[in-house]
Amino acid sequence: MTTSKTNSTAKSRLKFLQELPRTGPGTTAGEMLRRYWHPVYLSRELKELPVSVRMLCEDLVLFRDAKGNPGLIGAQCSHRGASLEYGQIREKGLMCSYHGWTYDVRGRCVDMPLEPPGTKHKEKIRHLWYPVVEWAGVIWTYMGPDKESPPPLPKIDVLARSDGEVHLKQGDIRNYNYLNWMENFADMGHAFALHSLVPMEVPEELKPFNDAAIRSWVPSRLDFLETDYGMKTVAVWDTGDPGMKFVNAWSIAMPTHWRFSGVNAGLPPDFTDDRREAGGMLRIIDDTHFEIFRYTLVRKGNFTGNFIPKKMATADRGLPQTLEGTVEKKDYDKRRYSAWEGIAPLEDLVLQESQGKIADRAAEHLATSDRGVILLRKILRKAMEDVDSGKQPKRVWREKKEMVEVDTFHGHIKASELEISSKNLPSSLNGRGLIRDSAGNLIY
């Protein structure tokens, strides 16, 4: 009986791991992902031309009608399959350039100029479409089954904040499965190995505000906790004061938002109280491609520099243009990425891509340091099972929320006030998490 149960559990686990990275319609994980709102495009980038967009293995076209309303519809015209990417914007919607069939933002065929006047044929056509919402400089879509009445768009905190300037950037497209990226953010432990290959130094202007009494870069405590929005990781360091701790928290909001704060994503040697809120979200293209949207909230009082050479730094913590790190490049290095060490985003790219387009998770040997990855997979598995049984997955709320605030605490906190639980630690709202002098005045 025990052997039979063990075999059944192993088969169930293997099936889950095989289904987990799939994103297409009709797949268990793909149907789960379709219950969420996803970023499609930055509002400022969508102008008067249609744009080809692939989302969750589906080929679509994004456009604005004559009134400026965005629409997301199937890429191939329902008439003879010509691409609507080459369509024309007309008063009523997007016109196929081949024979003039025109579609509004809800996929209704509103014109067939080559058919007899008064034809009813267009009323029989309902082209593939998905609802879109334009908010916070981003065009979002919902690709679930209840698209006539989708759940309200959850407003992630950074994008909903008004106490600073939000920087948004898209265009970083990766050629591997999105889970390689998301599991990286459930695995803070990698940062103390991978991102310490070339130790960074605190900028001179920031040293007076950095806690030099923290000697070890490895935290004394590392916790992984499930939350109502997803999960978070909380790292705790001992300071020179027994009554004071230093804390850094990363969060994942289902299914593809990651969040952190601090000058250096909160990682050593960043032991300041600066909470430059940042993170991003993914546009899942298909099983082996995704696009990264990065966002950063910069408030007066945030240090806007970096812990790497200025010529290699990007304001959004993105990839260097040359795809080279800070170490010396050797003439005999024939690897695809040479001299890649020294810049965290590039280090992440190299190692995530090296796992394979779709990582062979069944061949892994997980250890205690992988507790965050294990928790994320548990959450995703439960979400898949919920959708499969007709329920809504985690972080899909029918009630409207003004702001979804996730935990990205970074800084000092009294040991007596430190509560490590699913509840958020104090947020950076109301002027917290800024660099100040001894009199409380903002430095930057």
N, C-alpha and C positions, 0 to 999 in steps of 0.2 A: 504493500500500500504506500509506504514512504517513498520508494523508488518511483512508483507511478506518479505520485504527487509532485516529486522533484522534476521529473521529465515534463510534466504538464506546465509547471511554472517556468521551466527553461524555454519551452516552446512559445509560451505566451510572451515572455520577455523578448525573445528573438523576433517574433512577429511585430511587437511594438517598435523595436529598434529599426526594423525594416520600413515600417510605415511612417515613423516620426519625421524624416526629412522630406516627405512628399508634399507637394503644394498644389497639385492640380485638382480640378473639379472631380468629385466622385471618390477621392481618396479620403481616408479617415482624418488625417492631419490637415489636408487641404480644406475639407468642410469645416473643421474647427477654425482655421484661419479666416474663413469667409464670414465668421460671426463678428469680426472686428472691423473697425474703420482703419483704412490704410492710407498713408501719404502717397500721392500720385505725382505731384509736380509743384514747384514753387509758383505762386500766383504771378509774380513779376515776370516770369519767363514765358508764360502763355500769352501770345499776342494774336495776330490775325490769321496765322496759319495753323492748320491742324497738326497734331503731333502724334506720332506712333508711340504707343505705350504698351508694353507687355507686363501683365500683372497676374501672378498666381497661375502661370502657364496659359493665360488667355491673351490673344492679340487684340488690342483695342486701339481706339483713336480718341484723343482728347482735343476738344475745340471750344471756342467761345462763339455763341450765336451773335446776331447783329446787336442785341441788347447787352452783350457782355457776359451773359450767363454761361458758366462752364457746363459741358456735357461730356460724358464718357460712353462711347458706344462701340459695338463690334467693328473690327477693322475692315471686314469684307462686306461690300454692298449686298443686300439681300436679293438684288436683281440678278446680276451675272458675276458677282464675286470680285469686282474691281476694288482696289484699295481706296478707302475713304481718306487715307493719309494725303491723297492728291485731290481731295474734294475742295469745293469752293464755299466760302461763307456767304449765305444769303439771308434775307430778312427773316425767313421762317426756320432756318437751321443750317445744316451742313448738306450741300448738294454733291452727289456723286458726279464727277466730271465726265463719266462715260455716257450715261443716258439721262442724267438730270434728276434721278430719284433723290428726294430731299428728306432728311430726318431731323426731328427736333431733339431736344436734350433728353427726352424720355423714350426715344427710339420709335416714335410714331412717324409713319411715312406721311408727309404733309403735301407732297407734290410729285406728280408723274407727268411731266410736260409732253411726253410722246404718246400718252394714252388719250382716248377720246374725252372731250369735256364732260365733267360730271361723273367720271368713272368712280365706281365703288371699290375698285380693286385695291386702292391704296389703304382702305379701311381694314383690309384683311392682313396687312403687313404690320408686324410688330418686331422691329429690329432689336437685337441684343443691346441692352443698355444697363447702366448701373447708376444709382443716385450719387451725386457729389455734393459736397459742402465746401465752401471757401471760407476759411477762418485762419487767423493768425499768420497770413502770408503763405498759406499752404492750401492746395486743393486736395481734398480727401475723398475716398470712395468707400462704399459699403457693398460687398459682393455676395452677401448672404441671401437666403431664400425669401426673407420678408422685406424686399427692397421697396415695396410700396409704403411701408411704415417701419423703417429701420430704427434701431435704438438710437438715442441721442449721441452725438459725438462727444466722447469724454475729452475734457480740456486739460491737457497735461500742464503742470504748474509753470514751467519756464515760459511756455508760449502764452500763458494766460497772465503773466506778470506785467505790471505797468510801472515798476519802480526802477527800470533800467532800459538799456537798449538791447534788443534781441538780434543777434546775428544768425542768419540762416544760409546754409550752403548745401547744394546737392551736386551730383556728378561723379562721385567716387563709386564706380561699378566694379564689383568683385566677381570672379569666375569660379566660385565654389558655393556650397550650400550655406544658407543664412544661419543655420544652427552653429556652424563653426564660429561665427561672430558672436552670437548670443551666449553660447556656453563660455566663451572667453570672459564675459562680464559676470558670469556666475562663479567664476574661478579667480578670485582676487589673489590667491596664493601664487599664481603664475607671475604676478608682478614682482614678487620678491626674489624670483630667480631670473626670468627673462629680462625684466626691465632693470636689473642690477648688473647685467653683463658689463655695461659701461656706466659706472656710477655718475649721476649728474651732480652738479654743484649749485648751491644756492646763489642767485645773483647778489652782487655786493649790496645793491640798494635795498635788498629784502632781508639781509642778514640780521639787522637789528630787531626784526619782528619774527624771527624764526627761533624756535625753541631748541637751542644747541645742547640742552641738558639731556635730550633723548638720544641715547647712545646706540641702541639697537634699531636697525631698520626693519627687523622682523617683529610683528606685533606680539604682545604677550597673550593676546586672546583674539580669536577669530570665530565669529558666529554667523550662521546662515539661517535666516528666518523667513517663513512664509508670511505674506501680508495680504490685505484685501485686494491690492492692485497687482500682486505678483510675488516678488521676493526681494530680500535685501541682504547685503553682507555688511557686517559691522566689525571693524578692526580696532583694537584698543592697544595703546602703548602706555607704559609707565613713564612718568616724567620725573624731574628732580624733586618734585613735591609729592609726598605720599598721598596727600589729599586731593591731588589733581591728576586727571587722566587726559590723554589725547586720543581723539576718536575720528575715524574716517568711515563713512558709509557709502556704499554703492547700491543702487536699486535697479530692478528690472520691472517695468510695467508691461503687462501682457498685451500683445505678444512680442512686440519688437521695439519697445522703447528701452533705452538704457540711460541711466542718470548718475552723475557724480558731481562733485564740486571741488574747489581748491585750485591753486595755481598749476599744479602738476597732477591733475586728476586726484589730488589728495594723497599721492604716493610719496614715499621718502625720496629726497630729503625735505619735502614740503611739510614742515611742522609749524605752519603759520595758521592764523585764525581766518585767513582769507577764504571766502566761499564764493568763488566765481562759478556760478551755476552753469552746468553744461551737460552735454550728452547728445542724444539723437534718436533716430528711428530708421527703420529700413523699409524700402519698397522691394518686396519680394518679387522678382521677375519670374523665375521658375525654379526647378529643383537645383540648378547649379549656377544661378546668377542672382545677385541682389544689388541694389543701389543704396548708398549711405546718405542720409540727410543728417547734417550736423547742426546743432543749435547751441548758442552760448548767450547767457544773459550777463551783460556787463553793466555794473552799477558804479556810480561815483564812489570811490573808496576801494574798488577792486584793483589789485595789481594786474596790469595787462601784459607784462612781459612773460618770458618763458625760462625754463631751466636748461635750454639747449642754445647753441649759437644762433644769433639773430638771423643770419643768412639762411639758416635751415628751418627756422620756426615759421609756423603758420598760425594766424590768429584763432582759427577754429580747431587747433590741435590735429590738423589733418596731415596727409602725407607730404613729404618734401617732393618737389617737382622732379628732381633727379633720381628719386628712389635710391638714394645713398644715405648711409648713416654718418656717424662722426669718426669712424675708425679709418685707418689707412687702407686704401685699395691696393691689393697685390696683383701684379701682372699675371700670375699663374692661376688666379682664382677664376675658374670657368663656370661656377655655379650661376643659375639664372639671376639670383640676387647676390651681388658681391659687396663687401664692406657695408652690410646692412645694419650692423649693431649701432646703438647709440640714440636712436629716435623711436620712442615707444610705439607710435602708430605704424611705423615701418616694420618694427620687430613683430608686432601683432600680425600684419599682413603676411610676412614671410612664413611664420609658423602655422597660421591658420590655413593658408593655401597648401602648405606641405602635408596637411592631414588628408588631402584628397578632395576632389570635387564633392563627393559625399563620403564622409569619414566612415570607416568600418567600425562602428561602435560595438559590434558583437565580439570583436577581437581585443577589446580593451581589457586592462587589468586595473580597475579603479582602486584607489587607496583612501585613507582618511582625509587627505587634503582635497579630495574631490567631492566633499559633502555638498558644496554649492551646486555642482553639476548634477549630482544625484537628485537634489531637491528640485532643480529646474525641470528635469525630466519627469519627476513625479507630478509636478504641477501640470505640465503639458499632457501627460498621460491621462490625468483626471479630466482635463478640459476636453480631450478627444473622446473619452468615455461619456462625458456629459452630453456632448453634441450627438454622439451616436445613439444615446437613449432619449433624445428629444429635449434636453435641458439646455440652458444657456451656460457657457463656460465662464470661468473667473474673469472679472473686470468687464463684463457686459451687463450694464445696468439700464433698466428701463426708465428709472427716474433720472431727471436732469441734474447734473452736478456742475456747480459753477467752476470748480477747479479740482482736479485730481492731484493732490499734493503727495509727493513721494519723498522718502527719507534720503537726504544727501548731506547729513551732518558732517562738518569738517572743522575741527578745532578743539580747544580745551574745554573741559567740563569737570565740575567737582565730582569726585568719586561718589559722594553721598547722593548726588542727583542723577547719576548715570543709571538708566533703566534700559536694559537690553531686552527688547520684546518686539512683538509685531507692531506696536505703536510707534509713530514717528518720534524721533528726537526733535528738539527745538528747531524750527525752520529758520531760514535766512530772511524772513519777512521782518518788517519794522526796523530796518537798519542794522540787523545783526550780520555777522560774518564779513565785516569790512576791516581794512587795516587802519588802525587809529594810534595816535600817540598817547602818552601817559595821561594827557588831559582830556582824552576822548575825541580829539579832532581828527578828521579824516586826513590821511597822508596823500592819497592819490586821487 
